[in-house]
Amino acid sequence: MEPPKDLMLQLKRKYTLEDFIETGTYRGGTALWAAAHFARVTTIEFSRALYEDMRAQHSGIHNINCIFGDSREALKTILPKLDRPAMLWLDSHWSGRRRISCSSMMPGCLPLPRRDRIA
Ligand SMILES: C[S@@+](CC[C@H](N)C(=O)[O-])C[C@H]1O[C@@H](n2cnc3c(N)ncnc32)[C@H](O)[C@@H]1O
């Protein structure tokens, strides 16, 4: 799903948000967009290949922090460290090809609502 960028920018202005945290980097499209609007971007990807592609292609962008790992675990470290409100784009749903799939992480699993995963 394409992120609702206009709404994100409205919310950024309204709440003076400077941090953007994304689960599921994929090819980095949203992270790159966010880097042009937010002071600090954190993006988490569980596919090693996609994470390394992102690092290789965009390591020069100073305000993007790429994290390799399962966003359900990574958020447990990232969220408690936040010292100001942040925008969260929860987009790490399972996909095909080089992306991480739900069944590859948890064979036989059914997805839980995302709010349950970070609660
Ligand atoms: C829809 S794509 C993300 C698109 C990206 N946010 C954008 O807007 O351009 C979903 C990504 O989530 C990743 N993913 C799936 N489960 C994940 C998890 N538990 N932690 C981190 N990334 C995950 C997949 O490998 C895939 O690259």
PDBQT file of the ligand as one rigid body, heavy atoms in Angstrom, charges set to zero:
ROOT
HETATM    1  C1  LIG A 201       5.242  -3.831   1.866  1.00  0.00    +0.000 C 
HETATM    2  S1  LIG A 201       6.965  -4.055   2.044  1.00  0.00    +0.000 S 
HETATM    3  C2  LIG A 201       7.478  -2.524   2.783  1.00  0.00    +0.000 C 
HETATM    4  C3  LIG A 201       7.382  -1.340   1.849  1.00  0.00    +0.000 C 
HETATM    5  C4  LIG A 201       8.055  -0.090   2.393  1.00  0.00    +0.000 C 
HETATM    6  N1  LIG A 201       7.626   0.196   3.764  1.00  0.00    +0.000 N 
HETATM    7  C5  LIG A 201       7.727   1.108   1.537  1.00  0.00    +0.000 C 
HETATM    8  O1  LIG A 201       6.773   1.843   1.867  1.00  0.00    +0.000 OA
HETATM    9  O2  LIG A 201       8.406   1.297   0.532  1.00  0.00    +0.000 OA
HETATM   10  C6  LIG A 201       7.045  -5.121   3.444  1.00  0.00    +0.000 C 
HETATM   11  C7  LIG A 201       8.478  -5.387   3.901  1.00  0.00    +0.000 C 
HETATM   12  O3  LIG A 201       8.434  -5.874   5.241  1.00  0.00    +0.000 OA
HETATM   13  C8  LIG A 201       9.462  -6.836   5.392  1.00  0.00    +0.000 C 
HETATM   14  N2  LIG A 201       9.123  -7.613   6.589  1.00  0.00    +0.000 N 
HETATM   15  C9  LIG A 201       8.205  -8.591   6.734  1.00  0.00    +0.000 A 
HETATM   16  N3  LIG A 201       8.143  -9.012   8.003  1.00  0.00    +0.000 NA
HETATM   17  C10 LIG A 201       9.050  -8.252   8.701  1.00  0.00    +0.000 A 
HETATM   18  C11 LIG A 201       9.423  -8.187  10.062  1.00  0.00    +0.000 A 
HETATM   19  N4  LIG A 201       8.875  -8.976  10.983  1.00  0.00    +0.000 N 
HETATM   20  N5  LIG A 201      10.355  -7.268  10.430  1.00  0.00    +0.000 NA
HETATM   21  C12 LIG A 201      10.909  -6.440   9.510  1.00  0.00    +0.000 A 
HETATM   22  N6  LIG A 201      10.587  -6.468   8.194  1.00  0.00    +0.000 NA
HETATM   23  C13 LIG A 201       9.670  -7.361   7.799  1.00  0.00    +0.000 A 
HETATM   24  C14 LIG A 201       9.436  -7.585   4.071  1.00  0.00    +0.000 C 
HETATM   25  O4  LIG A 201      10.659  -8.273   3.843  1.00  0.00    +0.000 OA
HETATM   26  C15 LIG A 201       9.201  -6.431   3.074  1.00  0.00    +0.000 C 
HETATM   27  O5  LIG A 201      10.408  -5.896   2.592  1.00  0.00    +0.000 OA
ENDROOT
TORSDOF 0
